[in-house]
Every structure is written in C-alpha cells, then in structure tokens.
Amino acid sequence: MSEYYLIRDGRGVTAAQGFTASGVAAGLKTSGKPDVALVRNLGPQYTAAGVFTSNRVTAAPVVHSRVVLTNNTARAIVLNSGGANACTGEGGLTDARETSAATAAALDIPADEVAVASTGLIGVRLPMDRLVAGVKQAAQELSPQGGPDAAAAIMTTDTRAKQAEITTDNGWTAGGMTKGAGMIAPGLATMLCVITTDAVVEPHVLDKALRTACRLTFDRLDTDGCMSTNDTVVAMASGASGVAVDEPELADVLVAICADLARQMMADAEGAEHDITIEVVNADSVEDALEVGRAISRSNLFKTAVAGNDPNWGRVLAQIGTTAAEFDPDRLDVSFNGVQVCTGGGIGEPRENVDLTGREVHVLVDLHAGTETATILTSDLTHGYITENADYSS
C-alpha cells in the first residue's frame, strides 16, 4: 500500500493529471454567484463510475447519468446549482439530455459520454437558455487550475467550497470536490461529488472502490435524516500518470478523500454549532452499530440537547431502545467527550464534568454485545437550521 498525504486547499478535481475544470455564473442563481461547473477528462483513459441516491423519487439528471455510466465511460460531467431539475416530468429529462448534448457539442465529444448533475430547489424547470450559455462559457474557460472554481459553482446553502486531494508516493493522484450542507442522510446525502484520479484503473476496480468509499463515509453522514432526490457521486480515471493500481490501494485513497469531504460537509451543516461523532463499539454486528448510531443521530431531542451544551445521556439510551440491535439495557455505557455519564444503563459520572462548549463532540456508546464498531457523523439542531430552511424557497 502506498503512502500519501491529504490536503484541502489545492486544486481538487484538477489535482490529478488529465483533467480540466471551470466554474462560471450563468444566471441560474438570483445572487449572481457561480452556478455551472464543468469537469473534463482528457484521457487517455475515460473510465468512470457512479453512485446515486436511493430515493425512489429521482431527479432527471440522476436518471440520465445512470444511463451514461452504464458502460463505465465518461469524458465530462456538467453540474449546476440553482435548480435541482427534480420532479419536473418528461420535460426535465429532456432538459438533462439537452444539457449533456450542449456540453458534448462545446467539447466535440460524444453526448453519451457526458454525465449531468443538478442541485437546488425541487419542482422548478431550469432556464435552459441561460444554462446552455453557461455550459458554452464553462467549456471555454476549462483549465488545469479550475478545480476551485468548479467547487465554488456547485454550492447552494454551503458556506464554503469543499475539496480534498491526495498524492501518493507511487506517483499517482486523486482529487475530489463536493457540496452539501443540509438534507443530509445516508443514501447518500444531499450532495454532488466528483472524484478524479490519474491512475490506470480497470472499470470494475473503480466501481468497487467508489462503492466501498461511499459505504464507509458518505453513507455514515446524517445531519438531519432527510434524503435527497439528486445525490450523485461520480469518479473518473484518466490513466494519465501511467501508474496502474489495484482495488485495495485505490479504495484506501478514495475512502480517505471521501471521509475528509464528509467531515467538511458535517462541519458546514446548516445552522450547526457542534460537529458530533457518534462511535458505537462492542456491537454484535456492524449493522447493529450503524442502526444504533443512526437512531441517535436522528433524534431531535438529542441534537437540541447538544445545541444547548447538555450531555443528556437519557436521550441517547431512549434512542438505543428503539432499535432491533442486540444489547442488555443494564450494560449500556455512554460517554460524552471522554466523560462516562452513563454506566451499566444507569447514572455514571456527574454530567457537570462534561464540557460541550467547543465545536467537537464525541459520543461513545458501548453496547457490550460483541466486537463490532461503526461511527456516524452528525450535527446539532439549532435555530439557524430552522431559519435556513424556512426561508429556503423564498
């Protein structure tokens, strides 16, 4: 396994050889901020893989991109913010296809090798005249330094762009960008994510590594229990480094990148004042550990308690009790930031010993039922979240 280092403030999706990107303002957002991003794979390899939302109400760009990636090939992906193109009927699917065709024409590449992704308000058609003009502009502005511009253009309620990249000591690189701040729940999260690598990768290897990375990272991020219609994670490999990698090595790097991007999304969750890591240990199975962690993360009572700096372990136990996980209620231990406030299902150390005034909160749940472990990332629930979403469509 190669050694590597991870950085955030670099070139993101253009850190890997063989990729260009851009981000432009096409007028889809009333704010006038960038809203169209384009990432192009210059090859010589055009391998691609995708993981999409498991929501049965599925946006048109997801429907289109699933078809594009059937052959595990893509030369470009165009992404827009300012409109989700979800629940827009046959017209919305036509718009997604037109976006793909316009991108292909601007780049002189096959239309069936252009993926599309959108984010924004559901139930509104995209202004195609502006979007197509934006696609043409984005094609003209493609650059090996354009990764940060692309990352900025996919933001919606995000307060900052999110990027990560890794260069290995074996001579190959991977980079990624994502957006996501609200409507985040497993399968995947409200997110658009593009990952690039210049490694030489077989299609089945890229697909398996990407699915492993999503399962271990994005699928364990749950800030508000709400699943999007548009979630899209696309990985593309150019092979430009000439270095061939196997699935374990690629998966290791993709997991590291996606884990960092997931933590950036957690830290930027709408209205959040605490980043919460829920670690469930000594479970009978990984599935049990995940079920317990997710049950806790989706409790508004727990999340509001943390917002008020209250280590209310009773709310944690109450959520554990709603699950089908194996455990003995009289053996449950719960700690907040290293202080075991619940021991054996009862009173532990004084909760006054817990300091939750900092940003980071670590909740440790010991089920004493086995040897498996899983971690869920979430955030607290504040007035800021309510304000953000009460005003969102207006």
C-alpha positions as CSV (number, residue, x, y, z in Angstrom):
1,M,0.0,0.0,0.0
2,S,1.4,3.4,-1.0
3,E,1.9,6.2,1.4
4,Y,0.1,9.5,0.8
5,Y,-0.8,12.9,2.3
6,L,-4.1,14.7,2.1
7,I,-4.7,18.4,1.5
8,R,-7.8,20.5,1.2
9,D,-6.8,23.8,-0.2
10,G,-5.4,22.7,-3.5
11,R,-6.7,22.1,-7.0
12,G,-9.3,19.5,-6.1
13,V,-10.6,17.7,-9.1
14,T,-7.8,19.1,-11.3
15,A,-5.0,17.9,-9.0
16,A,-4.8,14.7,-11.0
17,Q,-3.2,14.8,-14.4
18,G,-5.5,14.7,-17.4
19,F,-8.3,16.9,-16.0
20,T,-9.5,20.4,-16.6
21,A,-12.4,22.2,-14.9
22,S,-14.2,25.5,-14.7
23,G,-17.0,27.3,-12.8
24,V,-19.0,30.2,-14.2
25,A,-22.0,32.3,-13.4
26,A,-24.8,31.6,-15.8
27,G,-27.6,33.4,-14.0
28,L,-29.3,30.4,-12.5
29,K,-28.9,31.9,-9.1
30,T,-30.5,35.2,-8.3
31,S,-27.4,36.1,-6.3
32,G,-25.3,36.1,-9.4
33,K,-22.8,33.7,-7.9
34,P,-21.2,30.9,-10.0
35,D,-23.7,28.2,-10.7
36,V,-22.3,26.0,-13.6
37,A,-19.3,23.7,-13.2
38,L,-17.7,21.5,-15.8
39,V,-15.0,18.8,-15.3
40,R,-13.4,17.2,-18.3
41,N,-11.3,14.1,-18.6
42,L,-8.6,14.5,-21.3
43,G,-7.6,10.8,-21.1
44,P,-6.0,8.7,-22.4
45,Q,-8.4,6.6,-20.3
46,Y,-12.1,7.6,-19.8
47,T,-13.1,5.2,-17.1
48,A,-16.0,6.3,-14.9
49,A,-18.3,5.0,-12.1
50,G,-21.2,6.5,-10.2
51,V,-23.2,6.1,-7.1
52,F,-26.6,7.8,-6.8
53,T,-29.4,8.5,-4.4
54,S,-31.5,5.5,-3.3
55,N,-34.5,7.8,-3.0
56,R,-37.4,6.4,-5.2
57,V,-38.3,10.0,-6.2
58,T,-35.3,10.5,-8.5
59,A,-34.2,13.7,-10.3
60,A,-33.9,13.8,-14.1
61,P,-30.1,14.3,-14.0
62,V,-29.7,11.1,-12.0
63,V,-31.9,9.2,-14.4
64,H,-29.8,10.5,-17.3
65,S,-26.4,9.9,-15.7
66,R,-27.2,6.3,-14.7
67,V,-27.7,5.6,-18.4
68,V,-24.4,7.4,-19.4
69,L,-22.4,5.4,-16.9
70,T,-23.8,2.1,-18.0
71,N,-20.6,1.4,-20.0
72,N,-18.4,2.9,-17.2
73,T,-17.2,5.6,-19.5
74,A,-17.4,9.4,-19.2
75,R,-15.4,12.2,-20.8
76,A,-17.0,15.0,-18.8
77,I,-19.6,15.9,-16.2
78,V,-21.5,19.2,-16.1
79,L,-23.0,20.3,-12.8
80,N,-25.4,23.1,-12.0
81,S,-26.6,24.7,-8.8
82,G,-29.6,27.0,-8.7
83,G,-32.1,24.3,-9.7
84,A,-32.5,20.6,-8.9
85,N,-34.4,19.6,-12.1
86,A,-36.3,17.1,-9.9
87,C,-40.0,16.3,-10.1
88,T,-40.1,18.1,-13.5
89,G,-41.5,15.3,-15.6
90,E,-40.5,14.3,-19.1
91,G,-39.6,18.0,-19.8
92,G,-37.0,17.8,-17.0
93,L,-35.4,14.7,-18.6
94,T,-35.3,16.4,-21.9
95,D,-33.5,19.4,-20.2
96,A,-30.9,17.0,-18.8
97,R,-30.3,15.4,-22.2
98,E,-30.1,18.9,-23.8
99,T,-27.5,19.9,-21.2
100,S,-25.5,16.8,-22.0
101,A,-25.8,17.5,-25.7
102,A,-24.8,21.1,-25.4
103,T,-21.7,20.1,-23.4
104,A,-20.8,17.5,-25.9
105,A,-21.1,20.0,-28.8
106,A,-19.0,22.5,-26.9
107,L,-16.2,20.0,-26.3
108,D,-16.6,18.0,-29.5
109,I,-17.1,14.7,-27.6
110,P,-19.9,12.1,-27.7
111,A,-23.1,13.1,-25.9
112,D,-23.5,9.7,-24.4
113,E,-20.2,10.2,-22.5
114,V,-21.3,13.4,-20.7
115,A,-22.9,13.0,-17.2
116,V,-25.1,15.6,-15.7
117,A,-25.8,16.6,-12.1
118,S,-28.0,19.3,-10.6
119,T,-28.8,20.8,-7.2
120,G,-31.2,23.4,-5.9
121,L,-35.0,23.8,-5.5
122,I,-37.2,20.8,-6.4
123,G,-40.1,21.2,-8.7
124,V,-38.9,24.0,-10.9
125,R,-37.7,23.8,-14.6
126,L,-34.2,25.0,-15.4
127,P,-33.9,28.2,-17.5
128,M,-32.3,26.3,-20.4
129,D,-31.2,29.3,-22.4
130,R,-29.1,30.5,-19.5
131,L,-27.8,27.0,-18.7
132,V,-26.7,26.3,-22.3
133,A,-25.0,29.6,-22.5
134,G,-23.3,28.8,-19.2
135,V,-22.1,25.4,-20.5
136,K,-20.5,27.1,-23.5
137,Q,-18.8,29.6,-21.3
138,A,-17.6,26.9,-18.9
139,A,-16.2,24.9,-21.9
140,Q,-14.2,28.0,-23.0
141,E,-12.8,28.5,-19.5
142,L,-11.6,25.0,-18.8
143,S,-8.2,25.0,-17.1
144,P,-5.9,22.6,-15.2
145,Q,-6.2,25.1,-12.3
146,G,-10.0,25.3,-12.5
147,G,-10.8,22.9,-9.7
148,P,-11.5,25.5,-7.0
149,D,-13.8,27.4,-9.4
150,A,-15.8,24.3,-10.1
151,A,-16.1,23.5,-6.4
152,A,-17.5,27.0,-5.8
153,A,-20.0,26.8,-8.6
154,I,-21.8,23.7,-7.1
155,M,-22.5,25.4,-3.7
156,T,-26.1,26.0,-2.6
157,T,-26.6,26.7,1.1
158,D,-22.9,25.8,1.7
159,T,-20.9,28.5,3.3
160,R,-17.6,27.2,1.8
161,A,-16.3,25.2,-1.1
162,K,-15.2,21.6,-0.2
163,Q,-12.2,20.0,-1.8
164,A,-9.6,17.3,-1.0
165,E,-6.7,15.7,-2.8
166,I,-4.1,13.0,-2.3
167,T,-0.8,12.4,-4.0
168,T,0.8,9.0,-3.4
169,D,4.4,8.1,-3.2
170,N,3.7,5.7,-6.1
171,G,3.3,8.6,-8.5
172,W,-0.5,8.9,-8.9
173,T,-3.0,11.4,-7.6
174,A,-6.7,11.6,-6.8
175,G,-8.8,14.7,-6.0
176,G,-12.4,15.5,-5.2
177,M,-15.0,18.2,-4.6
178,T,-18.4,18.1,-3.1
179,K,-21.3,20.2,-2.0
180,G,-23.6,19.6,0.9
181,A,-24.9,21.4,4.0
182,G,-28.5,20.3,4.5
183,M,-30.9,17.5,3.6
184,I,-28.2,15.0,4.5
185,A,-29.0,11.4,5.3
186,P,-27.5,8.0,4.3
187,G,-28.1,7.0,0.7
188,L,-26.1,9.3,0.1
189,A,-26.6,12.8,1.5
190,T,-27.7,15.9,-0.4
191,M,-24.6,16.1,-2.3
192,L,-22.9,16.4,-5.6
193,C,-19.5,14.9,-5.6
194,V,-16.8,14.4,-8.4
195,I,-13.7,12.4,-7.8
196,T,-10.8,12.3,-10.3
197,T,-7.7,10.2,-10.5
198,D,-4.8,9.9,-13.0
199,A,-4.2,6.2,-12.0
200,V,-4.7,3.5,-14.6
201,V,-7.8,1.7,-13.4
202,E,-10.0,-1.1,-14.7
203,P,-13.7,-0.2,-14.8
204,H,-14.7,-2.9,-12.2
205,V,-11.9,-1.7,-9.9
206,L,-13.1,1.9,-10.0
207,D,-16.7,0.9,-9.5
208,K,-15.9,-1.3,-6.5
209,A,-13.5,1.2,-4.9
210,L,-16.1,4.0,-5.2
211,R,-18.9,2.0,-3.7
212,T,-16.6,1.0,-0.8
213,A,-15.7,4.6,-0.2
214,C,-19.3,5.8,-0.3
215,R,-20.4,3.0,2.1
216,L,-17.8,3.8,4.7
217,T,-18.1,7.6,4.5
218,F,-21.0,9.4,2.9
219,D,-23.4,6.7,3.9
220,R,-22.4,7.3,7.5
221,L,-23.1,11.0,7.5
222,D,-26.5,12.0,8.7
223,T,-27.2,15.6,9.8
224,D,-30.9,15.9,9.5
225,G,-32.3,12.5,8.4
226,C,-33.6,13.9,5.1
227,M,-32.6,12.1,1.8
228,S,-32.3,14.0,-1.4
229,T,-33.6,13.2,-4.9
230,N,-30.4,14.3,-6.6
231,D,-27.4,12.7,-4.8
232,T,-24.6,12.0,-7.2
233,V,-21.0,10.8,-6.8
234,V,-19.1,10.3,-10.0
235,A,-15.5,9.1,-10.2
236,M,-13.4,9.4,-13.3
237,A,-10.0,8.0,-14.1
238,S,-7.7,9.4,-16.8
239,G,-4.8,7.0,-16.6
240,A,-2.5,10.0,-17.4
241,S,0.0,9.0,-14.7
242,G,0.7,5.7,-16.3
243,V,0.6,4.0,-12.9
244,A,-1.8,1.0,-12.5
245,V,-3.4,0.5,-9.2
246,D,-5.5,-2.4,-7.7
247,E,-8.8,-2.2,-5.8
248,P,-7.4,-2.2,-2.2
249,E,-4.9,0.6,-3.0
250,L,-7.5,2.7,-4.8
251,A,-10.2,2.1,-2.2
252,D,-7.8,3.2,0.6
253,V,-7.2,6.6,-1.1
254,L,-10.9,7.1,-2.1
255,V,-12.0,6.3,1.4
256,A,-9.6,8.9,2.8
257,I,-10.7,11.6,0.3
258,C,-14.4,10.9,0.9
259,A,-14.0,10.7,4.6
260,D,-12.5,14.2,4.6
261,L,-15.2,15.6,2.3
262,A,-17.8,14.1,4.6
263,R,-16.3,15.8,7.6
264,Q,-16.2,19.1,5.7
265,M,-20.0,18.7,5.0
266,M,-20.6,17.9,8.6
267,A,-18.7,21.0,9.7
268,D,-20.8,23.1,7.3
269,A,-24.2,21.7,8.2
270,E,-27.0,24.3,8.1
271,G,-27.1,26.2,11.3
272,A,-24.8,23.8,13.1
273,E,-22.7,24.8,16.1
274,H,-21.4,21.4,17.0
275,D,-19.9,18.6,14.9
276,I,-20.9,15.3,16.5
277,T,-19.2,12.0,16.1
278,I,-21.2,9.0,17.4
279,E,-19.0,6.0,17.9
280,V,-20.8,2.7,18.7
281,V,-18.5,0.0,20.0
282,N,-18.8,-3.7,21.0
283,A,-21.8,-4.3,18.9
284,D,-23.0,-7.7,17.8
285,S,-22.6,-6.7,14.2
286,V,-21.7,-3.7,12.1
287,E,-25.3,-3.4,11.1
288,D,-26.3,-3.1,14.8
289,A,-23.7,-0.5,15.4
290,L,-24.9,1.5,12.4
291,E,-28.5,1.2,13.4
292,V,-27.8,2.5,16.9
293,G,-25.6,5.3,15.7
294,R,-28.2,6.4,13.1
295,A,-31.1,6.3,15.7
296,I,-29.2,8.6,17.9
297,S,-28.2,11.0,15.1
298,R,-31.8,11.4,14.0
299,S,-33.2,12.3,17.5
300,N,-34.2,15.9,17.6
301,L,-34.2,15.7,21.4
302,F,-30.6,14.5,21.4
303,K,-29.5,17.1,18.8
304,T,-31.2,20.0,20.6
305,A,-29.7,18.9,23.9
306,V,-26.2,19.1,22.3
307,A,-27.1,22.5,20.9
308,G,-27.7,23.6,24.5
309,N,-24.4,22.1,25.6
310,D,-26.3,19.4,27.6
311,P,-24.8,15.9,27.7
312,N,-28.3,14.4,28.1
313,W,-27.4,10.7,28.1
314,G,-31.0,9.7,28.8
315,R,-31.9,10.8,25.3
316,V,-29.2,8.5,23.9
317,L,-30.5,5.5,25.8
318,A,-34.0,6.2,24.7
319,Q,-32.9,6.1,21.1
320,I,-30.9,2.9,21.6
321,G,-34.0,1.3,22.9
322,T,-35.9,2.0,19.7
323,T,-33.6,-0.3,17.6
324,A,-33.5,-4.0,17.0
325,A,-29.8,-4.2,17.9
326,E,-28.6,-6.8,20.4
327,F,-27.9,-5.3,23.8
328,D,-28.7,-5.6,27.5
329,P,-30.2,-2.3,28.8
330,D,-28.4,-2.9,32.1
331,R,-25.0,-3.0,30.5
332,L,-25.1,0.2,28.3
333,D,-22.3,2.7,28.8
334,V,-22.4,6.2,27.3
335,S,-19.6,8.9,27.3
336,F,-19.6,12.5,26.2
337,N,-16.2,13.9,25.3
338,G,-14.4,11.2,27.4
339,V,-16.7,11.5,30.5
340,Q,-18.7,8.3,31.1
341,V,-22.0,9.8,32.2
342,C,-23.9,6.6,32.0
343,T,-22.6,3.3,33.4
344,G,-24.4,0.0,33.2
345,G,-27.6,1.6,32.0
346,G,-27.7,4.0,34.9
347,I,-26.1,7.1,36.5
348,G,-22.4,7.5,35.9
349,E,-20.1,10.5,36.4
350,P,-21.8,13.9,37.0
351,R,-22.8,15.5,33.7
352,E,-21.4,18.7,35.1
353,N,-18.0,17.2,34.3
354,V,-18.7,17.3,30.6
355,D,-17.6,20.4,28.6
356,L,-19.6,20.7,25.3
357,T,-18.8,24.4,24.7
358,G,-16.3,23.5,21.9
359,R,-17.2,22.7,18.4
360,E,-16.3,19.0,18.5
361,V,-18.5,16.5,20.4
362,H,-17.6,12.8,20.7
363,V,-20.3,10.4,21.9
364,L,-19.1,6.9,22.7
365,V,-21.8,4.1,23.1
366,D,-20.6,0.7,24.4
367,L,-23.3,-2.0,23.8
368,H,-21.2,-4.8,25.4
369,A,-22.8,-7.2,22.9
370,G,-19.9,-8.1,20.6
371,T,-16.8,-6.8,18.9
372,E,-18.0,-4.7,16.0
373,T,-17.8,-0.9,15.7
374,A,-19.2,1.8,13.5
375,T,-19.2,5.6,13.5
376,I,-21.9,8.1,12.4
377,L,-21.3,11.8,11.8
378,T,-24.0,14.3,12.5
379,S,-24.5,17.8,13.8
380,D,-26.7,19.6,16.4
381,L,-30.1,21.2,15.6
382,T,-30.2,25.0,16.2
383,H,-32.5,27.9,15.4
384,G,-30.2,28.5,12.4
385,Y,-31.3,25.3,10.7
386,I,-34.9,26.3,11.1
387,T,-34.3,29.8,9.7
388,E,-32.3,28.5,6.8
389,N,-35.0,26.0,5.7
390,A,-38.0,28.2,6.5
391,D,-36.6,30.8,4.1
392,Y,-35.1,28.4,1.5
393,S,-37.7,28.6,-1.3
394,S,-38.1,32.3,-1.0
